[in-house]
């Protein structure tokens, strides 16, 4: 079967949602994510997500110890 490639630009804060949606489309065969002009496959993207989660959890730990100040949730949500 012949296949074509499509380039789609997605906001950073919607990328995870978009990738999850694309994985559920049966005819989508390959997903590549371009970040800062470099292309990474889905596996590398998952590695980045894992690293970001680790960093986030470390920040939560530091916040709970009082060693890190954070933005109030309302302010964060207002920015979205």
C-alpha positions in Angstrom: 0.0 0.0 0.0 1.3 3.5 -0.9 1.7 5.8 2.1 2.2 9.6 2.3 3.7 11.8 5.0 2.0 14.8 6.6 3.6 17.5 8.6 1.4 18.9 11.4 2.3 21.6 13.9 0.9 21.1 17.4 1.2 23.3 20.5 3.6 21.8 23.1 0.8 21.6 25.7 -1.3 19.5 23.3 1.4 17.1 22.0 0.7 14.2 24.4 -3.0 14.4 23.7 -2.4 14.5 19.9 0.0 11.5 20.0 -2.4 9.5 22.1 -5.1 10.3 19.5 -2.9 9.4 16.6 -2.0 6.0 18.1 -5.6 5.1 18.1 -6.0 5.6 14.3 -5.5 2.2 12.8 -4.0 3.4 9.5 -1.3 5.6 11.0 1.9 3.6 10.6 4.7 5.8 11.9 4.9 8.8 14.2 7.9 11.1 14.4 8.1 14.1 16.7 10.2 17.1 15.8 11.5 19.2 18.7 13.6 22.3 18.2 14.3 21.4 14.6 15.5 17.8 15.4 13.5 14.7 14.7 12.9 12.0 17.3 10.9 8.9 17.0 8.1 8.1 19.4 10.5 6.1 21.7 12.8 9.0 22.2 9.8 11.2 22.9 8.7 8.8 25.6 12.2 9.0 27.1 11.8 12.8 27.2 8.4 12.5 28.9 9.8 10.1 31.5 12.7 12.5 32.2 10.3 15.4 32.5 8.2 13.4 35.0 11.3 12.6 37.1 12.2 16.3 37.1 8.7 17.2 38.1 8.6 14.7 40.9 11.9 16.0 42.2 10.5 19.5 42.2 7.5 18.4 44.2 9.8 16.8 46.7 11.8 20.0 47.0 8.6 22.1 47.3 7.3 19.8 50.1 10.6 20.4 52.0 10.2 24.1 51.5 13.3 24.4 49.3 11.4 25.5 46.2 8.8 28.1 45.5 6.1 27.4 43.0 3.4 29.2 41.0 -0.1 28.9 42.5 -2.3 26.6 40.5 -4.8 29.4 39.6 -2.0 31.5 38.2 -0.7 28.6 36.2 -4.2 27.8 34.8 -4.9 31.4 34.0 -1.8 31.4 31.7 -3.2 28.5 29.7 
